[in-house]
Amino acid sequence: MAEYDPTAGLVVDRNLALELVRVTEAAALAASRWIGRGDKNAADGAAVDAMRKAFDTVAISGTVVIGEGEMDEAPMLYIGEQIGLGGPLCDIAVDPLEGTSITAKGGTNAIATVALAERGGFLHAPDIYMDKIAVGPGLPEGIVDLDAPVAENLRELARAKKCAINDLMVCTLDRDRHKEMIQACRDAGARITLLGDGDVSGVIAVSQPEAGIDIYIGSGGAPEGVLAAAALRCIGGQLQGRLLFENEEQTVRAREMGITDPQRKYRVDEMAAGNVMFAATGVTNGAMLRGVRRTASGAVTHSIVMRSKSGTVRYVEGHHNFALKPAAFVA
């Protein structure tokens, strides 16, 4: 194997893009075996196992910075784990199955995701909640703000989009903690779509006109916030995030991960900096991606892969022949 120059950056990122798709395809294929079977832990475990094995084939020297938890909590894809065959130094953020409950119930919008950045490019977010607000590309910078009232954000967004507030569609997770915010949106006249799970896809939807989502508001996982930021760095859009601490233990853990200001509002480029790539494969059908479809010979997958360096977004339809594919990637 040729020696790698660590000063060269992600010089082979165009080749890595397809490799990332293979990684998310492996996780999606494995998780799809558990669609509608009522066991979210089995679905998640299958996705994690398949994604970890797929990374063994990728020519990177990667460190997991957003993963399944600490080493003592997760047997694979734990924070700090070294993955890959060797190659460019990079940080990895993963969610092998966003939407475990969705998958178990046979719902919509479950995806397998991974993002890659140059070393130090990702915010090392602890596994706590993050307050988020996101809008799509082509809007004035700072058009919405986490600290502004909901009605004001909707009013400014409608003005920028040259539409009425009641034309806007707000996306958020269907959680009790969002009741007041949801009511404020309705009082302002906006429409709401509620997600059972999966706020990575919810945030990304603001950048896709066909999804019909104008703004994402609400709290969800901080690691998912970093993954969503990676996607928006590539595809365009604005995202603000602020970590939400429930106790002193979480604050201490965040400080150990390098977070010195617990009240800081993070922008997209502060959560995912430098040269970033993002890939996702649909597990179940959704607004962004079609789910895994089983065939007589194997399966068909639908994926998206993007690069911040070029702004290129590609959709990849994979036709998998299980008679020829390694069993580790189809189990």
C-alpha positions as CSV (number, residue, x, y, z in Angstrom):
1,M,0.0,0.0,0.0
2,A,1.3,3.4,-1.0
3,E,2.2,5.8,1.9
4,Y,-0.3,8.4,2.7
5,D,0.7,12.1,3.1
6,P,-1.4,13.4,6.0
7,T,-0.9,17.0,4.8
8,A,-2.7,16.2,1.5
9,G,-6.3,16.3,3.0
10,L,-9.1,14.3,1.5
11,V,-7.5,14.2,-2.0
12,V,-9.4,11.1,-3.1
13,D,-12.8,12.3,-1.9
14,R,-14.5,11.6,-5.3
15,N,-13.6,8.0,-5.0
16,L,-14.6,7.9,-1.3
17,A,-18.1,9.1,-2.1
18,L,-19.1,5.8,-3.7
19,E,-17.4,3.9,-0.9
20,L,-19.6,5.8,1.6
21,V,-22.7,4.8,-0.3
22,R,-21.6,1.1,-0.1
23,V,-21.3,1.6,3.7
24,T,-24.9,3.0,4.1
25,E,-26.2,0.4,1.6
26,A,-24.8,-2.4,3.8
27,A,-26.5,-1.0,6.9
28,A,-29.8,-0.4,5.1
29,L,-29.9,-3.9,3.6
30,A,-29.3,-5.5,7.0
31,A,-31.9,-3.3,8.8
32,S,-34.5,-4.0,6.1
33,R,-34.7,-7.6,7.3
34,W,-36.4,-6.2,10.4
35,I,-38.9,-3.8,8.9
36,G,-42.3,-4.3,10.6
37,R,-41.1,-7.0,12.9
38,G,-41.5,-5.0,16.1
39,D,-37.9,-5.3,17.3
40,K,-36.1,-2.0,17.1
41,N,-33.0,-3.2,18.9
42,A,-32.5,-6.1,16.5
43,A,-32.9,-3.7,13.5
44,D,-30.4,-1.3,15.0
45,G,-28.0,-4.1,15.9
46,A,-28.1,-5.5,12.3
47,A,-27.4,-2.1,10.8
48,V,-24.5,-1.4,13.2
49,D,-22.9,-4.7,12.5
50,A,-23.2,-4.4,8.7
51,M,-22.0,-0.8,8.7
52,R,-18.9,-1.7,10.8
53,K,-18.0,-4.6,8.5
54,A,-18.4,-2.4,5.4
55,F,-16.0,0.2,6.9
56,D,-13.3,-2.5,6.9
57,T,-13.3,-2.3,3.1
58,V,-12.8,1.5,2.9
59,A,-9.4,3.1,2.3
60,I,-9.4,5.6,5.1
61,S,-7.8,6.1,8.5
62,G,-11.0,7.1,10.3
63,T,-11.9,8.0,13.9
64,V,-15.5,7.7,15.0
65,V,-16.4,11.0,16.7
66,I,-20.2,10.7,16.4
67,G,-21.3,7.1,16.9
68,E,-23.2,4.6,19.0
69,G,-21.8,5.8,22.3
70,E,-18.8,5.3,24.5
71,M,-16.6,2.2,24.2
72,D,-18.2,0.7,27.4
73,E,-21.7,1.3,26.0
74,A,-21.2,0.2,22.4
75,P,-19.3,-2.9,21.1
76,M,-18.9,-1.3,17.6
77,L,-18.8,2.1,16.0
78,Y,-18.1,3.6,19.5
79,I,-16.7,7.1,19.9
80,G,-12.9,6.9,19.4
81,E,-12.9,3.7,17.4
82,Q,-10.4,3.5,14.6
83,I,-11.9,2.2,11.3
84,G,-10.8,1.7,7.7
85,L,-8.0,0.0,5.8
86,G,-5.7,3.0,6.1
87,G,-5.6,6.1,4.0
88,P,-6.6,9.8,4.5
89,L,-7.0,10.9,8.1
90,C,-10.6,11.7,8.7
91,D,-13.4,11.9,11.3
92,I,-16.5,9.8,10.9
93,A,-20.1,10.5,12.1
94,V,-22.6,7.7,11.8
95,D,-26.2,6.8,12.5
96,P,-26.5,3.2,11.1
97,L,-30.3,3.4,11.6
98,E,-32.0,6.6,12.1
99,G,-35.5,5.6,12.9
100,T,-35.3,2.4,14.8
101,S,-38.9,2.5,16.0
102,I,-39.9,3.5,12.5
103,T,-38.3,0.4,11.1
104,A,-39.8,-1.8,13.8
105,K,-43.3,-0.5,12.9
106,G,-42.8,-0.4,9.2
107,G,-43.2,3.4,9.1
108,T,-41.6,6.0,6.8
109,N,-38.3,7.9,6.6
110,A,-35.9,5.4,8.2
111,I,-32.4,5.9,6.8
112,A,-28.8,4.7,7.3
113,T,-26.4,7.7,7.4
114,V,-22.7,8.4,7.5
115,A,-20.7,11.6,7.2
116,L,-17.0,12.1,6.8
117,A,-14.8,15.2,7.4
118,E,-11.2,16.1,7.6
119,R,-9.6,15.5,11.0
120,G,-11.2,17.9,13.5
121,G,-14.0,18.9,11.2
122,F,-17.0,17.7,13.3
123,L,-18.3,19.1,16.5
124,H,-17.8,16.4,19.1
125,A,-21.3,16.5,20.3
126,P,-22.2,14.4,23.4
127,D,-25.3,12.2,23.2
128,I,-27.7,14.7,24.6
129,Y,-30.5,16.9,23.1
130,M,-29.8,19.8,20.8
131,D,-32.3,22.6,20.0
132,K,-32.4,23.2,16.3
133,I,-33.8,25.5,13.6
134,A,-33.1,25.0,9.9
135,V,-34.1,26.5,6.6
136,G,-33.1,25.8,3.0
137,P,-30.6,27.5,0.7
138,G,-31.0,30.8,-1.1
139,L,-32.2,32.8,1.9
140,P,-30.5,35.7,3.7
141,E,-28.0,34.6,6.3
142,G,-29.6,34.7,9.8
143,I,-33.2,34.9,8.5
144,V,-34.2,32.7,11.4
145,D,-32.7,32.5,14.9
146,L,-33.0,30.1,17.8
147,D,-33.6,32.9,20.2
148,A,-36.3,34.6,18.2
149,P,-40.0,33.9,18.9
150,V,-41.6,31.3,16.7
151,A,-44.0,33.9,15.1
152,E,-41.2,36.2,14.3
153,N,-39.2,33.5,12.6
154,L,-42.2,32.5,10.5
155,R,-42.9,36.1,9.6
156,E,-39.4,36.8,8.5
157,L,-39.2,33.5,6.5
158,A,-42.5,34.2,4.8
159,R,-41.3,37.7,3.9
160,A,-38.0,36.3,2.4
161,K,-39.9,33.6,0.5
162,K,-42.5,36.2,-0.7
163,C,-45.4,34.1,0.6
164,A,-48.0,34.1,3.3
165,I,-47.3,32.4,6.7
166,N,-50.1,30.0,6.0
167,D,-48.2,28.8,2.9
168,L,-45.3,27.7,5.1
169,M,-44.8,24.1,6.2
170,V,-43.1,23.5,9.5
171,C,-41.5,20.1,10.3
172,T,-40.8,18.9,13.9
173,L,-40.7,15.7,16.0
174,D,-44.0,14.7,17.5
175,R,-43.0,15.1,21.1
176,D,-44.7,16.4,24.3
177,R,-41.8,18.8,24.7
178,H,-42.8,20.6,21.5
179,K,-46.5,21.2,22.4
180,E,-46.0,24.9,23.0
181,M,-43.9,25.5,19.9
182,I,-46.4,23.6,17.7
183,Q,-49.3,25.7,19.1
184,A,-47.3,28.8,18.4
185,C,-46.8,27.8,14.8
186,R,-50.5,27.1,14.5
187,D,-51.5,30.3,16.1
188,A,-49.3,32.1,13.6
189,G,-51.1,30.4,10.8
190,A,-48.4,28.0,9.6
191,R,-49.0,24.3,8.7
192,I,-47.2,21.5,10.6
193,T,-46.0,18.1,9.6
194,L,-45.1,15.9,12.6
195,L,-42.4,13.2,12.5
196,G,-42.5,10.1,14.7
197,D,-38.7,9.8,14.5
198,G,-35.8,10.8,12.3
199,D,-34.8,14.5,12.6
200,V,-31.8,14.1,10.3
201,S,-34.1,13.5,7.4
202,G,-36.4,16.2,8.8
203,V,-33.6,18.8,8.7
204,I,-32.4,17.8,5.3
205,A,-35.9,18.1,3.9
206,V,-35.7,21.9,4.2
207,S,-33.1,21.9,1.3
208,Q,-35.2,19.7,-1.0
209,P,-38.0,21.6,-2.8
210,E,-39.9,18.3,-3.6
211,A,-40.2,17.6,0.2
212,G,-42.4,20.7,0.7
213,I,-40.7,21.6,4.0
214,D,-39.9,25.3,4.6
215,I,-38.5,25.2,8.2
216,Y,-37.5,22.6,10.8
217,I,-37.9,23.6,14.5
218,G,-37.4,21.6,17.6
219,S,-35.1,19.6,19.8
220,G,-33.6,16.2,18.9
221,G,-30.3,14.3,19.3
222,A,-27.1,16.4,19.2
223,P,-25.3,13.7,17.2
224,E,-28.1,13.8,14.7
225,G,-27.7,17.6,14.5
226,V,-24.0,17.1,13.5
227,L,-25.0,14.7,10.7
228,A,-27.7,17.0,9.5
229,A,-25.2,19.9,9.5
230,A,-22.8,17.8,7.4
231,A,-25.6,17.3,4.8
232,L,-26.5,21.0,4.7
233,R,-22.8,21.9,4.3
234,C,-23.0,19.9,1.1
235,I,-26.5,20.6,-0.2
236,G,-27.0,24.1,1.1
237,G,-29.1,25.6,3.9
238,Q,-28.9,27.2,7.3
239,L,-28.9,25.4,10.7
240,Q,-28.5,26.7,14.2
241,G,-28.0,24.3,17.1
242,R,-27.6,24.7,20.8
243,L,-26.9,21.9,23.2
244,L,-29.5,21.3,25.9
245,F,-28.0,20.1,29.2
246,E,-30.3,18.3,31.7
247,N,-27.8,17.9,34.5
248,E,-24.2,18.7,35.7
249,E,-23.0,15.3,34.5
250,Q,-23.8,16.1,30.9
251,T,-22.1,19.5,31.2
252,V,-19.0,17.9,32.6
253,R,-19.0,15.3,29.8
254,A,-19.4,18.1,27.2
255,R,-16.4,20.0,28.7
256,E,-14.3,16.8,28.4
257,M,-15.2,16.7,24.7
258,G,-13.9,20.2,24.2
259,I,-17.2,22.2,24.6
260,T,-16.3,25.3,26.7
261,D,-19.5,27.4,26.2
262,P,-22.6,25.4,27.0
263,Q,-24.9,28.3,25.7
264,R,-23.2,28.6,22.3
265,K,-25.3,28.7,19.2
266,Y,-23.6,26.6,16.5
267,R,-23.8,27.3,12.8
268,V,-23.6,24.7,10.1
269,D,-20.0,25.4,9.4
270,E,-19.1,25.2,13.1
271,M,-20.7,21.7,13.4
272,A,-19.3,20.4,10.1
273,A,-16.2,22.3,8.9
274,G,-13.8,21.8,6.0
275,N,-14.1,19.2,3.3
276,V,-17.3,17.2,4.2
277,M,-19.1,14.3,2.6
278,F,-22.5,12.8,3.4
279,A,-24.3,9.7,2.3
280,A,-27.6,8.1,3.2
281,T,-29.6,5.0,2.1
282,G,-33.3,4.6,2.5
283,V,-34.4,1.8,4.8
284,T,-38.1,2.5,4.5
285,N,-39.8,4.8,2.0
286,G,-39.6,8.5,2.7
287,A,-39.7,12.0,1.3
288,M,-36.0,12.0,0.5
289,L,-35.3,8.3,-0.4
290,R,-37.1,5.2,-1.3
291,G,-36.7,2.2,1.0
292,V,-35.1,-1.1,0.4
293,R,-37.1,-3.2,-2.1
294,R,-36.6,-6.9,-2.1
295,T,-36.5,-8.7,-5.4
296,A,-36.2,-12.4,-6.5
297,S,-32.4,-12.2,-6.8
298,G,-31.7,-9.7,-4.0
299,A,-32.7,-6.0,-3.4
300,V,-32.8,-2.5,-4.8
301,T,-31.5,0.4,-2.7
302,H,-31.9,4.2,-3.2
303,S,-29.1,6.4,-1.8
304,I,-27.9,10.0,-1.8
305,V,-24.3,11.1,-1.6
306,M,-23.0,14.7,-1.5
307,R,-19.7,16.6,-1.3
308,S,-19.2,20.1,0.2
309,K,-16.2,20.8,-2.0
310,S,-18.1,20.6,-5.3
311,G,-21.7,20.9,-4.1
312,T,-22.5,17.9,-6.1
313,V,-25.5,15.8,-5.1
314,R,-25.9,12.3,-6.6
315,Y,-28.7,9.8,-6.2
316,V,-27.6,6.2,-6.6
317,E,-29.9,3.3,-7.3
318,G,-28.2,0.0,-6.4
319,H,-29.3,-3.4,-7.7
320,H,-27.9,-6.0,-5.4
321,N,-27.5,-9.7,-6.4
322,F,-27.3,-11.7,-3.1
323,A,-25.9,-14.7,-4.9
324,L,-22.8,-12.7,-5.6
325,K,-22.7,-10.2,-2.7
326,P,-20.8,-11.1,0.6
327,A,-23.2,-12.5,3.1
328,A,-22.1,-9.9,5.7
329,F,-23.7,-7.2,3.7
330,V,-27.1,-8.9,3.1
331,A,-27.9,-10.6,6.4
